[in-house]
Amino acid sequence: MRKHSQGLEPAPVVPLAAYRGLLDEVGARIRTRIFSGELRDGQRIVERDLAAEMGTSRGPIRDALRVLEQEGLVITSPRRGTRVASLTTADALEILAIREALEPVAVRFLLEQNDPEHFVRLQAVVDRLDLAARANDWNLAIKLDLEFHGLIF
C-alpha cells in the first residue's frame, strides 16, 4: 500500500491475464534452457538469479518452476532448492510406455468429439513441427511435440 494525502492507497493490481502471459513466457524460457542443455541435469536453479536475468520479480519465476515441476522438468526439495530433473533411460522408457497406453484412448475420445477446429490446431502444430525439424531447431521441435501431445489430451 502507498501513502497519499488521504491515507493509504492500494498497490496497483496486475491483471490475471497479464500475469498468466508473463508466467507462460518465463516458463517457456526456462523450459528452452533445460531442453537446450544450457541448464544441465541436476543443476541448481536459483530464483533470484533467473529473476535478475529475465528482468522480473521472483514470483513469476517461482510459479513457473512449480509448473515445470508438475511437468517433471525440475525437482524442488525443502532446504535444498530447485534443480533440473535428471531423466534416466528407465524414466524415458516408462514415460513412453504410459504414452503408448494412454494416447490411443485420448485419440479415440478426440475422434468422437469430431471438432474440426481441434483438428486444424493439431495440423498447424504438425506443420510447425515439420518446419522446426527441417531447420534443425530441436528446442522448438521439443516444445511443439509437447504442444501436440497436450492437444491430444
Accessible surface in RSA format (square Angstrom, percent):
REM  Atomic radii and reference values for relative SASA: ProtOr
REM  Chains: A
REM  Algorithm: Lee & Richards
REM  Probe-radius: 1.40
REM  Slices: 20
REM RES _ NUM      All-atoms   Total-Side   Main-Chain    Non-polar    All polar
REM                ABS   REL    ABS   REL    ABS   REL    ABS   REL    ABS   REL
RES MET A   1   157.33  81.5  97.49  64.5  59.84 142.5  91.36  77.7  65.97  87.4
RES ARG A   2   123.19  51.7 119.21  60.8   3.98   9.5  62.20  85.0  60.99  37.0
RES LYS A   3   177.59  86.6 148.87  91.3  28.72  68.4  92.70  83.4  84.89  90.4
RES HIS A   4    81.35  44.5  60.08  41.8  21.27  54.4  52.71  54.3  28.64  33.3
RES SER A   5   118.00  99.7  69.57  92.8  48.43 111.6  59.99 127.8  58.01  81.3
RES GLN A   6   163.97  91.7 125.58  91.8  38.39  91.4  43.82  93.3 120.15  91.1
RES GLY A   7    35.31  43.5   0.00   N/A  35.31  43.5  32.83  90.1   2.48   5.6
RES LEU A   8   110.67  61.6  82.77  59.2  27.90  70.1  82.77  58.1  27.90  75.1
RES GLU A   9    59.51  34.2  58.89  44.6   0.62   1.5  15.67  30.3  43.85  35.8
RES PRO A  10    93.31  68.0  86.48  78.8   6.83  24.8  86.58  71.5   6.73  41.8
RES ALA A  11    53.73  49.4  44.41  68.5   9.32  21.2  44.41  62.5   9.32  24.7
RES PRO A  12   100.81  73.5  74.42  67.8  26.39  95.9  85.92  70.9  14.89  92.5
RES VAL A  13   132.45  87.2 106.02  96.0  26.43  63.7 109.76  95.4  22.69  61.5
RES VAL A  14    96.86  63.7  80.69  73.1  16.16  38.9  82.51  71.7  14.35  38.9
RES PRO A  15    87.42  63.7  77.86  71.0   9.57  34.8  87.42  72.2   0.00   0.0
RES LEU A  16   145.16  80.8 134.74  96.4  10.42  26.2 137.43  96.5   7.73  20.8
RES ALA A  17    83.43  76.7  65.62 101.3  17.80  40.5  72.20 101.7  11.22  29.7
RES ALA A  18    55.62  51.1  36.43  56.2  19.19  43.7  48.05  67.7   7.57  20.1
RES TYR A  19    59.48  27.8  58.86  33.5   0.62   1.6  55.68  41.8   3.80   4.7
RES ARG A  20   120.31  50.5 120.31  61.3   0.00   0.0  47.66  65.1  72.65  44.0
RES GLY A  21    38.72  47.7   0.00   N/A  38.72  47.7  33.02  90.6   5.69  12.8
RES LEU A  22    69.51  38.7  63.43  45.4   6.07  15.3  67.29  47.3   2.22   6.0
RES LEU A  23    15.37   8.6  14.19  10.2   1.18   3.0  14.19  10.0   1.18   3.2
RES ASP A  24    75.73  53.0  65.74  65.4   9.99  23.6  31.91  75.1  43.83  43.7
RES GLU A  25    88.93  51.1  85.85  64.9   3.08   7.3  32.76  63.4  56.17  45.9
RES VAL A  26     1.79   1.2   1.79   1.6   0.00   0.0   1.79   1.6   0.00   0.0
RES GLY A  27     5.07   6.2   0.00   N/A   5.07   6.2   5.07  13.9   0.00   0.0
RES ALA A  28    24.44  22.5  23.24  35.9   1.20   2.7  23.93  33.7   0.51   1.3
RES ARG A  29    99.82  41.9  96.41  49.1   3.41   8.1  26.17  35.8  73.65  44.6
RES ILE A  30     0.00   0.0   0.00   0.0   0.00   0.0   0.00   0.0   0.00   0.0
RES ARG A  31    35.60  14.9  35.60  18.1   0.00   0.0   6.38   8.7  29.22  17.7
RES THR A  32    56.15  39.9  55.34  56.1   0.81   1.9  37.80  50.8  18.35  27.7
RES ARG A  33    45.30  19.0  45.07  23.0   0.22   0.5  20.58  28.1  24.71  15.0
RES ILE A  34    21.59  12.3  12.54   9.3   9.05  21.8  12.54   9.0   9.05  24.6
RES PHE A  35    49.68  24.9  23.64  14.6  26.04  67.7  27.58  16.7  22.10  63.2
RES SER A  36    56.36  47.6  20.16  26.9  36.20  83.4  22.95  48.9  33.40  46.8
RES GLY A  37    38.92  48.0   0.00   N/A  38.92  48.0  28.41  78.0  10.52  23.6
RES GLU A  38   101.78  58.4  80.97  61.3  20.81  49.5  42.73  82.7  59.05  48.2
RES LEU A  39    10.60   5.9   8.81   6.3   1.79   4.5   8.81   6.2   1.79   4.8
RES ARG A  40   150.51  63.2 147.06  75.0   3.46   8.2  62.61  85.6  87.90  53.3
RES ASP A  41    97.98  68.6  73.77  73.4  24.21  57.3  21.36  50.3  76.62  76.4
RES GLY A  42    31.27  38.6   0.00   N/A  31.27  38.6  22.61  62.1   8.66  19.4
RES GLN A  43    53.97  30.2  44.35  32.4   9.61  22.9  20.92  44.5  33.04  25.1
RES ARG A  44   124.77  52.4 112.45  57.3  12.33  29.4  31.08  42.5  93.70  56.8
RES ILE A  45     8.01   4.6   0.75   0.6   7.26  17.5   3.22   2.3   4.78  13.0
RES VAL A  46    37.07  24.4  30.40  27.5   6.67  16.1  32.98  28.7   4.09  11.1
RES GLU A  47    34.61  19.9  31.60  23.9   3.01   7.2  10.54  20.4  24.07  19.7
RES ARG A  48   149.19  62.6 147.20  75.0   2.00   4.8  57.87  79.1  91.33  55.3
RES ASP A  49    65.93  46.2  62.74  62.4   3.19   7.5  20.73  48.8  45.20  45.1
RES LEU A  50     7.13   4.0   7.13   5.1   0.00   0.0   7.13   5.0   0.00   0.0
RES ALA A  51     6.43   5.9   6.00   9.3   0.43   1.0   6.05   8.5   0.37   1.0
RES ALA A  52    82.64  76.0  50.00  77.2  32.64  74.2  62.19  87.6  20.45  54.2
RES GLU A  53   105.30  60.5  69.25  52.4  36.05  85.8  48.00  92.8  57.30  46.8
RES MET A  54    24.46  12.7   3.56   2.4  20.90  49.8   5.97   5.1  18.49  24.5
RES GLY A  55    71.73  88.5   0.00   N/A  71.73  88.5  37.98 104.2  33.75  75.6
RES THR A  56    29.56  21.0   7.59   7.7  21.97  52.4  14.60  19.6  14.96  22.6
RES SER A  57    74.67  63.1  59.11  78.9  15.56  35.9  54.38 115.8  20.29  28.4
RES ARG A  58   113.30  47.6 110.08  56.1   3.22   7.7  32.33  44.2  80.97  49.1
RES GLY A  59    24.26  29.9   0.00   N/A  24.26  29.9  20.14  55.3   4.12   9.2
RES PRO A  60     4.02   2.9   4.02   3.7   0.00   0.0   4.02   3.3   0.00   0.0
RES ILE A  61     0.00   0.0   0.00   0.0   0.00   0.0   0.00   0.0   0.00   0.0
RES ARG A  62    90.61  38.0  90.02  45.9   0.59   1.4  28.24  38.6  62.37  37.8
RES ASP A  63    38.01  26.6  36.48  36.3   1.52   3.6   9.79  23.0  28.22  28.1
RES ALA A  64     0.84   0.8   0.00   0.0   0.84   1.9   0.77   1.1   0.07   0.2
RES LEU A  65     5.16   2.9   4.92   3.5   0.25   0.6   5.16   3.6   0.00   0.0
RES ARG A  66   130.20  54.7 127.39  64.9   2.81   6.7  57.51  78.6  72.69  44.1
RES VAL A  67    50.95  33.5  50.94  46.1   0.02   0.0  50.95  44.3   0.00   0.0
RES LEU A  68     0.07   0.0   0.07   0.1   0.00   0.0   0.07   0.0   0.00   0.0
RES GLU A  69    66.80  38.4  56.72  42.9  10.08  24.0  20.34  39.3  46.46  37.9
RES GLN A  70   158.15  88.4 118.32  86.5  39.83  94.8  47.97 102.1 110.18  83.6
RES GLU A  71    84.93  48.8  49.76  37.6  35.17  83.7  41.51  80.3  43.43  35.5
RES GLY A  72    47.74  58.9   0.00   N/A  47.74  58.9  31.21  85.7  16.53  37.0
RES LEU A  73    31.83  17.7  30.43  21.8   1.40   3.5  31.36  22.0   0.48   1.3
RES VAL A  74     1.60   1.1   0.00   0.0   1.60   3.9   0.00   0.0   1.60   4.3
RES ILE A  75    95.33  54.2  94.04  70.1   1.29   3.1  94.25  67.9   1.08   2.9
RES THR A  76    66.73  47.5  48.88  49.6  17.85  42.5  44.42  59.7  22.31  33.7
RES SER A  77    35.09  29.6  32.15  42.9   2.94   6.8  10.79  23.0  24.30  34.0
RES PRO A  78   106.11  77.3  88.00  80.2  18.12  65.9 100.14  82.7   5.97  37.1
RES ARG A  79   233.12  97.9 179.17  91.3  53.95 128.5  93.10 127.2 140.01  84.9
RES ARG A  80   158.66  66.6 148.01  75.4  10.66  25.4  49.29  67.4 109.37  66.3
RES GLY A  81    26.73  33.0   0.00   N/A  26.73  33.0  22.17  60.8   4.56  10.2
RES THR A  82     9.53   6.8   8.17   8.3   1.36   3.2   0.92   1.2   8.61  13.0
RES ARG A  83    87.90  36.9  87.90  44.8   0.00   0.0  35.54  48.6  52.36  31.7
RES VAL A  84     3.10   2.0   0.85   0.8   2.25   5.4   0.85   0.7   2.25   6.1
RES ALA A  85    17.54  16.1   9.94  15.3   7.60  17.3  10.24  14.4   7.30  19.3
RES SER A  86    62.50  52.8  45.77  61.1  16.73  38.5  31.50  67.1  31.00  43.4
RES LEU A  87   110.87  61.7  86.06  61.6  24.81  62.4  86.59  60.8  24.28  65.3
RES THR A  88    76.04  54.1  68.08  69.0   7.97  19.0  72.37  97.2   3.68   5.6
RES THR A  89   106.08  75.4  95.52  96.8  10.56  25.2  62.76  84.3  43.32  65.5
RES ALA A  90    70.69  65.0  60.18  92.9  10.51  23.9  64.43  90.7   6.26  16.6
RES ASP A  91    53.31  37.3  51.32  51.1   1.99   4.7   9.27  21.8  44.04  43.9
RES ALA A  92    33.54  30.8  31.57  48.7   1.97   4.5  33.30  46.9   0.24   0.6
RES LEU A  93   111.25  62.0 106.75  76.4   4.50  11.3 107.11  75.2   4.14  11.1
RES GLU A  94   106.90  61.4 100.36  75.9   6.54  15.6  33.99  65.7  72.91  59.5
RES ILE A  95    83.20  47.3  82.34  61.3   0.86   2.1  83.02  59.8   0.19   0.5
RES LEU A  96   105.57  58.8 101.74  72.8   3.83   9.6 102.06  71.7   3.51   9.4
RES ALA A  97    56.08  51.6  47.27  72.9   8.81  20.1  50.04  70.5   6.04  16.0
RES ILE A  98    87.85  50.0  84.54  63.0   3.31   8.0  87.85  63.3   0.00   0.0
RES ARG A  99    62.33  26.2  61.49  31.3   0.84   2.0  19.99  27.3  42.34  25.7
RES GLU A 100   136.13  78.2 120.14  90.9  15.99  38.1  51.34  99.3  84.78  69.2
RES ALA A 101    68.51  63.0  47.34  73.1  21.17  48.1  57.39  80.8  11.12  29.4
RES LEU A 102    90.38  50.3  89.16  63.8   1.22   3.1  89.16  62.6   1.22   3.3
RES GLU A 103    29.22  16.8  29.22  22.1   0.00   0.0   7.46  14.4  21.77  17.8
RES PRO A 104    73.52  53.6  62.94  57.4  10.58  38.4  69.11  57.1   4.41  27.4
RES VAL A 105    58.96  38.8  58.95  53.4   0.01   0.0  58.95  51.2   0.01   0.0
RES ALA A 106    11.78  10.8   6.03   9.3   5.75  13.1  10.54  14.8   1.24   3.3
RES VAL A 107    54.55  35.9  54.55  49.4   0.00   0.0  54.55  47.4   0.00   0.0
RES ARG A 108   134.30  56.4 132.35  67.5   1.94   4.6  51.91  70.9  82.39  49.9
RES PHE A 109   121.37  60.7 120.64  74.7   0.73   1.9 120.79  73.2   0.58   1.7
RES LEU A 110    14.28   8.0  11.12   8.0   3.15   7.9  13.44   9.4   0.84   2.2
RES LEU A 111   106.75  59.5  94.76  67.8  12.00  30.2  95.03  66.7  11.72  31.5
RES GLU A 112   121.83  69.9  88.00  66.6  33.83  80.5  49.17  95.1  72.66  59.3
RES GLN A 113   126.73  70.9  97.58  71.3  29.15  69.4  36.75  78.2  89.98  68.2
RES ASN A 114   106.20  73.2  96.34  93.1   9.86  23.8  16.81  40.5  89.39  86.4
RES ASP A 115    56.99  39.9  53.29  53.0   3.70   8.8  16.12  37.9  40.87  40.8
RES PRO A 116    96.51  70.3  92.17  84.0   4.33  15.8  95.73  79.0   0.77   4.8
RES GLU A 117    94.83  54.4  91.83  69.5   3.00   7.1  42.32  81.9  52.51  42.9
RES HIS A 118    26.80  14.6  26.80  18.6   0.00   0.0  19.99  20.6   6.81   7.9
RES PHE A 119    66.51  33.3  62.36  38.6   4.15  10.8  62.53  37.9   3.98  11.4
RES VAL A 120    91.23  60.0  86.38  78.2   4.85  11.7  90.22  78.4   1.01   2.7
RES ARG A 121   100.60  42.2  97.92  49.9   2.69   6.4  50.33  68.8  50.27  30.5
RES LEU A 122    18.79  10.5  18.79  13.4   0.00   0.0  18.79  13.2   0.00   0.0
RES GLN A 123    95.49  53.4  93.50  68.3   1.99   4.7  40.07  85.3  55.43  42.0
RES ALA A 124    45.01  41.4  39.50  61.0   5.51  12.5  44.40  62.5   0.62   1.6
RES VAL A 125     2.96   2.0   2.96   2.7   0.00   0.0   2.96   2.6   0.00   0.0
RES VAL A 126    59.91  39.4  59.31  53.7   0.60   1.4  59.31  51.5   0.60   1.6
RES ASP A 127    71.79  50.3  68.71  68.4   3.07   7.3  25.72  60.5  46.06  45.9
RES ARG A 128   102.31  43.0 100.47  51.2   1.84   4.4  47.71  65.2  54.60  33.1
RES LEU A 129    46.89  26.1  46.89  33.5   0.00   0.0  46.89  32.9   0.00   0.0
RES ASP A 130    62.63  43.9  57.07  56.8   5.56  13.1  21.03  49.5  41.60  41.5
RES LEU A 131   118.22  65.8 114.69  82.0   3.53   8.9 114.98  80.7   3.24   8.7
RES ALA A 132     3.46   3.2   0.00   0.0   3.46   7.9   3.06   4.3   0.40   1.1
RES ALA A 133    36.60  33.7  30.40  46.9   6.20  14.1  30.78  43.3   5.82  15.4
RES ARG A 134   179.79  75.5 145.98  74.4  33.81  80.5  57.06  78.0 122.72  74.4
RES ALA A 135    75.00  69.0  42.29  65.3  32.72  74.4  54.00  76.0  21.01  55.6
RES ASN A 136   104.30  71.9  88.03  85.1  16.27  39.2  18.68  45.0  85.61  82.8
RES ASP A 137    60.02  42.0  53.74  53.5   6.29  14.9  18.26  43.0  41.77  41.7
RES TRP A 138   139.39  55.9 136.13  65.9   3.25   7.6 120.97  64.5  18.42  29.9
RES ASN A 139    50.77  35.0  46.50  44.9   4.28  10.3   7.75  18.7  43.02  41.6
RES LEU A 140    66.07  36.8  62.07  44.4   4.00  10.1  65.44  46.0   0.63   1.7
RES ALA A 141     7.63   7.0   6.76  10.4   0.86   2.0   7.07  10.0   0.56   1.5
RES ILE A 142    66.27  37.7  64.23  47.8   2.05   4.9  66.22  47.7   0.05   0.1
RES LYS A 143    79.29  38.7  78.22  48.0   1.07   2.5  39.21  35.3  40.09  42.7
RES LEU A 144     0.00   0.0   0.00   0.0   0.00   0.0   0.00   0.0   0.00   0.0
RES ASP A 145    49.08  34.4  49.08  48.8   0.00   0.0  12.51  29.4  36.57  36.5
RES LEU A 146    72.01  40.1  64.33  46.0   7.68  19.3  64.71  45.4   7.30  19.6
RES GLU A 147    65.86  37.8  54.53  41.3  11.33  27.0  34.55  66.8  31.31  25.6
RES PHE A 148    49.59  24.8  49.59  30.7   0.00   0.0  49.59  30.1   0.00   0.0
RES HIS A 149    28.63  15.6  28.14  19.6   0.50   1.3  20.87  21.5   7.76   9.0
RES GLY A 150    49.30  60.8   0.00   N/A  49.30  60.8  34.26  94.0  15.04  33.7
RES LEU A 151    35.61  19.8  29.70  21.2   5.91  14.9  32.17  22.6   3.43   9.2
RES ILE A 152    16.44   9.4   9.74   7.3   6.71  16.2   9.74   7.0   6.71  18.2
RES PHE A 153   124.99  62.5  67.78  42.0  57.21 148.9  81.27  49.3  43.72 125.1
END  Absolute sums over single chains surface
CHAIN  1 A    10632.8       8862.3       1770.5       6452.9       4179.8
END  Absolute sums over all chains
TOTAL         10632.8       8862.3       1770.5       6452.9       4179.8
